[in-house]
Amino acid sequence: MGPANRSAAPAARPFFSFEAPAGATVRDVVRITNMTKAPITFKVYGTDAYNTPRDAGFALRGAEEEPRDVGAWISLKAASPKIPGGKAREIPFTLKIPDGATPGEHIGGIVALNTAIESVQRSGGARVGIRRAVGARVYLRVTGPLTPGMRADGLGVARTEPLVPFVRSGRGTVRYTIVNTGNQRISPTARVRATGVFGREVKRWPDQRIPEILPGERTEITLPWNGPPALDKVTVRVELTAAGGIDVRAQTGFTAVPWAALLVLAGTVFAVWSVLPRLIRRWRERAGLTSGETGVFM
């Protein structure tokens, strides 16, 4: 599935890319090919794109989700075509940009969903029917200024302390969320490091290039941390940079104290302090070192 051209060969365009002002109408043709031997009835619809929260992967919303952006602006001439096996069909469509559409990038796609259930799987005790779908991306830029921007939200560190610090290493996780606050796709580079007292570096993660984050979308980044300090005052800093001079910084901190080990030590000291006098007294009694009453001295 993809953009059509005037010949029977697949179009050279890997996706649809348009630029037009608000209020304009764009027309194009999508080509759907049935690669199987049997006829298939498709449900063809326009939809919005989004980023998967965990890895910023590009995804298109399902048929049951109501589009709110560019997907809602797409109208297809044939929404339920039946295509014979091994054949292709070209379906014209229009993209009517509303008069009040905001400048910048609006990203979605056209999806062809097989209406027949291809297989059945069990999930949590229920039977789930699997239907296959393919999509063609649609990148629309509404004429106007581009204002790229992003922010880092929810930076935090979760740690587990070992019972015996300095002998066994604890474990930790750094989490934060990147939010695209602008009207343009961004592919930021993330740099994360942790410093201790006097700015001493205790951990630096490799620089990470994040996949494209769409306007208005977000993705959560999780970094494992093996062996965070057991005793230190730590600051974790995140720096996000992207094209267009974007430079975003965030930081958080924590004081690492081995409370579990200290409590065990305090308990041991208390127990010894409570029992030791009794042990000494018994030892003295057995050794005959206790003194009895011998009279009055003048």
VOTISE-635921 format. One record per residue (C-alpha): residue in one letter; residue number from 1; x, y, z. Coordinates in steps of 0.001 Angstrom, whole numbers, always signed. Each point is the difference from the previous one (the first is absolute). Example, Ala and Ser with C-alpha at 12.3 -4.5 7.8 and 13.67 -1.06 7.14 Angstrom:
REM VOTISE-635921
+---------+-----+---------+---------+---------+
| residuo | num |    east |   north |      up |
+---------+-----+---------+---------+---------+
|       A |   1 |  +12300 |   -4500 |   +7800 |
|       S |   2 |   +1370 |   +3440 |    -660 |
+---------+-----+---------+---------+---------+
This chain:
REM VOTISE-635921
+---------+-----+---------+---------+---------+
| residuo | num |    east |   north |      up |
+---------+-----+---------+---------+---------+
|       M |   1 |      +0 |      +0 |      +0 |
|       G |   2 |   +1265 |   +3457 |    -853 |
|       P |   3 |    -315 |   +3025 |   -2255 |
|       A |   4 |   -1111 |    -767 |   -3574 |
|       N |   5 |   +1476 |   +1253 |   -3248 |
|       R |   6 |   -1088 |      +0 |   -3621 |
|       S |   7 |   +1497 |   -3422 |    -848 |
|       A |   8 |    -649 |   -3449 |   +1389 |
|       A |   9 |   +3306 |     +32 |   +1867 |
|       P |  10 |    +111 |   +1084 |   +3635 |
|       A |  11 |    +511 |   +3705 |    +506 |
|       A |  12 |   +3459 |   +1287 |    +818 |
|       R |  13 |   -1397 |   +1919 |   +2976 |
|       P |  14 |    +319 |   -1969 |   +3229 |
|       F |  15 |   -2751 |   +2085 |   +1618 |
|       F |  16 |   -2307 |   +2959 |    -611 |
|       S |  17 |   +1520 |   +3421 |    +619 |
|       F |  18 |   -2014 |   +3193 |    -481 |
|       E |  19 |    +395 |   +3690 |    +762 |
|       A |  20 |   -3016 |   +2286 |    -302 |
|       P |  21 |   -1628 |   +2939 |   +1797 |
|       A |  22 |   -2959 |    -282 |   +2326 |
|       G |  23 |   -3250 |    -279 |   -1949 |
|       A |  24 |   +1592 |   -1737 |   -2989 |
|       T |  25 |   -1007 |   -3391 |   -1451 |
|       V |  26 |   +2622 |   -2554 |   -1050 |
|       R |  27 |    -802 |   -2931 |   -2314 |
|       D |  28 |   +1993 |   -3181 |    -501 |
|       V |  29 |    -370 |   -3755 |    -564 |
|       V |  30 |    +918 |   -2931 |   +2252 |
|       R |  31 |    +837 |   -3409 |   -1492 |
|       I |  32 |    -996 |   -3188 |   +1872 |
|       T |  33 |   +1356 |   -3374 |   -1137 |
|       N |  34 |   -1419 |   -3370 |   +1032 |
|       M |  35 |   +3075 |   -2220 |    +304 |
|       T |  36 |   -2019 |   -3150 |    +725 |
|       K |  37 |   -1751 |   -2369 |   -2430 |
|       A |  38 |   -3483 |    +546 |   +1435 |
|       P |  39 |   -2139 |   +3137 |    -260 |
|       I |  40 |     +74 |   +2319 |   +3014 |
|       T |  41 |   -2469 |   +2658 |   +1079 |
|       F |  42 |   +1800 |   +2902 |   +1633 |
|       K |  43 |   -1154 |   +2783 |   +2263 |
|       V |  44 |   +1958 |   +3080 |   -1094 |
|       Y |  45 |    +100 |   +3048 |   +2254 |
|       G |  46 |   +2070 |   +3032 |    +925 |
|       T |  47 |   +1420 |    +255 |   +3485 |
|       D |  48 |   +2463 |   +1863 |   +2206 |
|       A |  49 |   +3533 |   -1066 |    +875 |
|       Y |  50 |   +1479 |    -228 |   +3469 |
|       N |  51 |   +3147 |   -1120 |   +1795 |
|       T |  52 |     -15 |   -3176 |   +2043 |
|       P |  53 |    +730 |   +1086 |   +3594 |
|       R |  54 |   +2904 |   -2360 |    +735 |
|       D |  55 |   +2168 |    +261 |   -3113 |
|       A |  56 |   -1378 |   +2956 |   -2025 |
|       G |  57 |    -885 |   -2341 |   -2863 |
|       F |  58 |   -2199 |   +1360 |   -2801 |
|       A |  59 |   -3533 |   -1425 |    +147 |
|       L |  60 |   -3421 |    +675 |   -1525 |
|       R |  61 |   -3187 |     -53 |   +2039 |
|       G |  62 |   -2497 |   -2783 |    -465 |
|       A |  63 |   -3318 |     +90 |   -1806 |
|       E |  64 |   -1905 |    +202 |   +3299 |
|       E |  65 |   +1784 |   +3242 |    +994 |
|       E |  66 |   -1504 |   +3273 |   -1203 |
|       P |  67 |   +2613 |   +2136 |   -1823 |
|       R |  68 |    +351 |   +3573 |   +1223 |
|       D |  69 |   +2641 |   +1420 |   -2352 |
|       V |  70 |   +1109 |    -731 |   -3549 |
|       G |  71 |   -1729 |   -3381 |     +17 |
|       A |  72 |   -3348 |   +1743 |    +373 |
|       W |  73 |    +731 |   +2166 |   -3035 |
|       I |  74 |    +418 |   -2961 |   -2392 |
|       S |  75 |   -2937 |   -1217 |   -2122 |
|       L |  76 |    +294 |   -3091 |   -2220 |
|       K |  77 |   -2038 |    -751 |   -3113 |
|       A |  78 |    -306 |   -3707 |    +928 |
|       A |  79 |     +81 |    -917 |   +3673 |
|       S |  80 |    -690 |   -3759 |    -355 |
|       P |  81 |   +1614 |   -1299 |   -3211 |
|       K |  82 |    +102 |   -3718 |    -839 |
|       I |  83 |   +3273 |    -767 |   -1758 |
|       P |  84 |    +583 |   -3346 |   -1819 |
|       G |  85 |   +3034 |   -2080 |    +881 |
|       G |  86 |   +3215 |   +1247 |   -1582 |
|       K |  87 |   -1640 |   +3237 |   -1155 |
|       A |  88 |    +286 |   +3655 |    +976 |
|       R |  89 |   -2453 |   +2851 |    +162 |
|       E |  90 |    +562 |   +3732 |     +22 |
|       I |  91 |   -2289 |   +2057 |   +2195 |
|       P |  92 |    -170 |   +3799 |    -346 |
|       F |  93 |    -287 |   +2084 |   +3143 |
|       T |  94 |    -237 |   +3635 |   +1024 |
|       L |  95 |   +1615 |   +1727 |   +2952 |
|       K |  96 |   -2028 |   +3093 |    +949 |
|       I |  97 |   +1987 |   +2209 |   +2357 |
|       P |  98 |   -2268 |   +1986 |   +2343 |
|       D |  99 |    +166 |   +3779 |    -102 |
|       G | 100 |   +1136 |    +109 |   +3616 |
|       A | 101 |   +2705 |   -2673 |    -282 |
|       T | 102 |   +3104 |    +929 |   +1968 |
|       P | 103 |   +3264 |    +515 |   -1898 |
|       G | 104 |   +2570 |   -2755 |    +169 |
|       E | 105 |     +90 |   -3734 |    -521 |
|       H | 106 |   -3074 |   -2223 |    +220 |
|       I | 107 |    +832 |   -3676 |    -331 |
|       G | 108 |   -2225 |   -3006 |    -558 |
|       G | 109 |    -617 |   -2697 |   -2553 |
|       I | 110 |   -2395 |   -1974 |   -2169 |
|       V | 111 |    -642 |   -3543 |   +1225 |
|       A | 112 |   -1342 |   -3033 |   -1859 |
|       L | 113 |   -1441 |   -2495 |   +2492 |
|       N | 114 |    -940 |   -3549 |    -979 |
|       T | 115 |   -3593 |    -332 |   +1208 |
|       A | 116 |    +315 |   -3786 |    +408 |
|       I | 117 |   +1453 |   -1535 |   +3163 |
|       E | 118 |   +3193 |   -1798 |   -1012 |
|       S | 119 |    +722 |   -1813 |   +3254 |
|       V | 120 |   -1148 |    -333 |   +3604 |
|       Q | 121 |   +2231 |    +277 |   +3059 |
|       R | 122 |    -647 |    -321 |   +3712 |
|       S | 123 |    +764 |   +2944 |   +2270 |
|       G | 124 |    -809 |     -97 |   +3716 |
|       G | 125 |   -2514 |   -2801 |    -471 |
|       A | 126 |   -1806 |   +1778 |   -2852 |
|       R | 127 |     +89 |    -794 |   -3699 |
|       V | 128 |   +1277 |   +2887 |   -2117 |
|       G | 129 |    -491 |    +198 |   -3754 |
|       I | 130 |   +3013 |   +1254 |   -1966 |
|       R | 131 |    -464 |   +2156 |   -3077 |
|       R | 132 |   +2880 |   +1261 |   -2123 |
|       A | 133 |    +433 |   +3609 |   -1116 |
|       V | 134 |   +2518 |   +1973 |   -2069 |
|       G | 135 |    +427 |   +3742 |    -162 |
|       A | 136 |   +1522 |   +2828 |   -2005 |
|       R | 137 |   +1322 |   +3008 |   +1882 |
|       V | 138 |   -1334 |   +3488 |    -666 |
|       Y | 139 |   +2182 |   +3001 |    +844 |
|       L | 140 |   -1809 |   +3315 |    -334 |
|       R | 141 |   +1581 |   +3364 |    +666 |
|       V | 142 |   -2477 |   +2822 |    +363 |
|       T | 143 |   +1585 |   +3221 |   -1211 |
|       G | 144 |   +1279 |   +2201 |   +2787 |
|       P | 145 |   +2904 |    +361 |   +2424 |
|       L | 146 |   +1617 |   -3084 |   +1466 |
|       T | 147 |    +582 |    +248 |   +3745 |
|       P | 148 |   +1898 |   -3076 |   +1206 |
|       G | 149 |     +92 |    -617 |   +3730 |
|       M | 150 |    +163 |   -2686 |   +2657 |
|       R | 151 |    +254 |    -531 |   +3744 |
|       A | 152 |   +1062 |   -2723 |   +2428 |
|       D | 153 |   -2640 |   -1055 |   +2539 |
|       G | 154 |     -13 |   -2226 |   +3045 |
|       L | 155 |   +3732 |    -563 |    +410 |
|       G | 156 |    +487 |   -2377 |   +2918 |
|       V | 157 |   +2205 |   -2753 |   +1391 |
|       A | 158 |   -1230 |   -3226 |   +1615 |
|       R | 159 |   +2511 |   -2048 |   +2036 |
|       T | 160 |    +224 |   -3208 |   +1976 |
|       E | 161 |   +2595 |     -88 |   +2793 |
|       P | 162 |   +2066 |   -3128 |    +698 |
|       L | 163 |    -106 |   -1333 |   +3527 |
|       V | 164 |   +3808 |     -24 |     +60 |
|       P | 165 |   +1170 |   +3242 |   -1669 |
|       F | 166 |   +3488 |    +397 |   -1502 |
|       V | 167 |    +113 |   -3797 |    -381 |
|       R | 168 |   -3044 |    -544 |   -2200 |
|       S | 169 |   -1222 |   +2482 |   -2617 |
|       G | 170 |   -3484 |   +1401 |     -16 |
|       R | 171 |   -2156 |    +617 |   -3042 |
|       G | 172 |   -1665 |   +3106 |   -1292 |
|       T | 173 |   -2043 |   +1418 |   -2871 |
|       V | 174 |     -69 |   +3489 |   -1482 |
|       R | 175 |   -3285 |    +969 |   -1656 |
|       Y | 176 |   -1153 |   +3123 |   -1812 |
|       T | 177 |   -2426 |    +972 |   -2753 |
|       I | 178 |    +778 |   +2012 |   -3128 |
|       V | 179 |   -2899 |   +2159 |   -1209 |
|       N | 180 |    -105 |   +1650 |   -3425 |
|       T | 181 |   -1513 |   +3401 |    +773 |
|       G | 182 |    +504 |   +1442 |   -3491 |
|       N | 183 |   -1650 |    -436 |   -3395 |
|       Q | 184 |   +2814 |   -1927 |   -1683 |
|       R | 185 |   +1486 |   -3485 |    +270 |
|       I | 186 |   +3133 |    -216 |   +2130 |
|       S | 187 |   +2728 |   -2627 |    +395 |
|       P | 188 |   +1812 |   +1014 |   +3185 |
|       T | 189 |   +3262 |   -1284 |   +1390 |
|       A | 190 |     -83 |    -745 |   +3737 |
|       R | 191 |   +3028 |    +265 |   +2288 |
|       V | 192 |    -390 |   -1208 |   +3582 |
|       R | 193 |   +2575 |      +9 |   +2792 |
|       A | 194 |    +126 |    -212 |   +3771 |
|       T | 195 |   +2399 |   +1863 |   +2262 |
|       G | 196 |    +762 |    -306 |   +3687 |
|       V | 197 |   +1432 |   +2307 |   +2645 |
|       F | 198 |   +2276 |   +2755 |   -1421 |
|       G | 199 |   -1172 |    -798 |   -3531 |
|       R | 200 |   +1749 |   -3351 |    -224 |
|       E | 201 |   -1481 |   -2015 |   -2872 |
|       V | 202 |   -1390 |   -3322 |   +1191 |
|       K | 203 |   -1855 |   -1106 |   -3131 |
|       R | 204 |    -317 |   +1041 |   -3649 |
|       W | 205 |   -2358 |   -1774 |   -2364 |
|       P | 206 |    +803 |    -232 |   -3733 |
|       D | 207 |   -1555 |   +2766 |   -2079 |
|       Q | 208 |   -3377 |   -1150 |   -1336 |
|       R | 209 |   -1562 |   +1082 |   -3289 |
|       I | 210 |   -3774 |     -35 |    +431 |
|       P | 211 |   -2229 |    -897 |   -2994 |
|       E | 212 |   -2237 |   +2687 |   -1458 |
|       I | 213 |   -2481 |   +1373 |   +2502 |
|       L | 214 |   -3097 |   +1411 |   -1692 |
|       P | 215 |   -1532 |   +3376 |    +930 |
|       G | 216 |   -1964 |    -275 |   +3234 |
|       E | 217 |   +1266 |   -3509 |    +704 |
|       R | 218 |   +2208 |   -1336 |   +2800 |
|       T | 219 |   +2155 |   -2986 |    +781 |
|       E | 220 |   +1358 |   -1412 |   +3251 |
|       I | 221 |   +3704 |    -765 |    +314 |
|       T | 222 |   +1221 |   -2612 |   +2511 |
|       L | 223 |   +3691 |    -462 |    +809 |
|       P | 224 |   +1237 |   -2842 |   +2229 |
|       W | 225 |   +2603 |    +872 |   +2626 |
|       N | 226 |   +2054 |   -2847 |   +1416 |
|       G | 227 |   +1833 |    +982 |   +3156 |
|       P | 228 |   -1230 |   +3464 |   +1001 |
|       P | 229 |   +1995 |   +1468 |   +2921 |
|       A | 230 |    -857 |   -1375 |   +3422 |
|       L | 231 |   +1151 |   +3157 |   +1808 |
|       D | 232 |     +78 |   +3287 |   -1892 |
|       K | 233 |   -1942 |   +3111 |    -914 |
|       V | 234 |    -846 |    -590 |   -3659 |
|       T | 235 |   -1255 |   +2300 |   -2759 |
|       V | 236 |   -1360 |   -1471 |   -3256 |
|       R | 237 |     -30 |   +2316 |   -3019 |
|       V | 238 |   -1703 |    -453 |   -3374 |
|       E | 239 |    +852 |   +2110 |   -3046 |
|       L | 240 |   -2103 |    -211 |   -3170 |
|       T | 241 |   +1211 |   +1604 |   -3215 |
|       A | 242 |   -1624 |    +101 |   -3434 |
|       A | 243 |    +209 |   +1852 |   -3296 |
|       G | 244 |   -1084 |   +3611 |     +61 |
|       G | 245 |   +2079 |    +903 |   +3039 |
|       I | 246 |   -2183 |   -1894 |   +2480 |
|       D | 247 |   +1803 |    -624 |   +3288 |
|       V | 248 |   -2063 |   -1231 |   +2955 |
|       R | 249 |   +1392 |    -900 |   +3429 |
|       A | 250 |   -1508 |   -1631 |   +3067 |
|       Q | 251 |   +1444 |   -1319 |   +3221 |
|       T | 252 |    -958 |   -1793 |   +3180 |
|       G | 253 |   +1908 |   -1210 |   +3032 |
|       F | 254 |     -13 |   -2349 |   +2952 |
|       T | 255 |   +2081 |    -704 |   +3065 |
|       A | 256 |   +1158 |   -3595 |    +136 |
|       V | 257 |    +152 |   -1347 |   +3554 |
|       P | 258 |     +59 |   -3772 |    +727 |
|       W | 259 |   -2890 |    +171 |   +2447 |
|       A | 260 |    -661 |   -3726 |     -25 |
|       A | 261 |   +3590 |    -779 |    +915 |
|       L | 262 |     +59 |   +2729 |   +2645 |
|       L | 263 |   -3175 |   -1348 |   +1590 |
|       V | 264 |   +1465 |   -3500 |     +80 |
|       L | 265 |   +3195 |   +1376 |   +1553 |
|       A | 266 |   -1945 |   +2040 |   +2556 |
|       G | 267 |   -2055 |   -3041 |    +907 |
|       T | 268 |   +3117 |   -2087 |    +422 |
|       V | 269 |   +1654 |   +2627 |   +2210 |
|       F | 270 |   -3136 |    +328 |   +2120 |
|       A | 271 |    -237 |   -3759 |    +415 |
|       V | 272 |   +3634 |    -287 |    +975 |
|       W | 273 |    -256 |   +2966 |   +2384 |
|       S | 274 |   -3032 |   -1608 |   +1670 |
|       V | 275 |   +1453 |   -3501 |    +322 |
|       L | 276 |   +3659 |    +749 |    +658 |
|       P | 277 |    -354 |   +1153 |   +3674 |
|       R | 278 |   -1895 |   -3205 |    +834 |
|       L | 279 |   +2652 |   -2135 |   -1635 |
|       I | 280 |   +2750 |   +1809 |   +1898 |
|       R | 281 |   -1851 |    -383 |   +3308 |
|       R | 282 |    -511 |   -3727 |    -559 |
|       W | 283 |   +3626 |    -443 |    -920 |
|       R | 284 |   +1114 |   +1789 |   +3130 |
|       E | 285 |   -2323 |   -2140 |   +2140 |
|       R | 286 |   +1331 |   -3201 |   -1494 |
|       A | 287 |   +3557 |   +1201 |    +447 |
|       G | 288 |    -645 |    +891 |   +3657 |
|       L | 289 |    +866 |   +3607 |    -572 |
|       T | 290 |   -3163 |   +1423 |   +1576 |
|       S | 291 |    +530 |   +1474 |   +3499 |
|       G | 292 |   -2408 |    -605 |   +2876 |
|       E | 293 |    -625 |   +1977 |   +3175 |
|       T | 294 |   +3087 |    -160 |   +2369 |
|       G | 295 |    -841 |   +2467 |   +2793 |
|       V | 296 |    +273 |   +3609 |    +890 |
|       F | 297 |   +3171 |   +1955 |    -523 |
|       M | 298 |    +803 |   +2975 |   +2173 |
+---------+-----+---------+---------+---------+
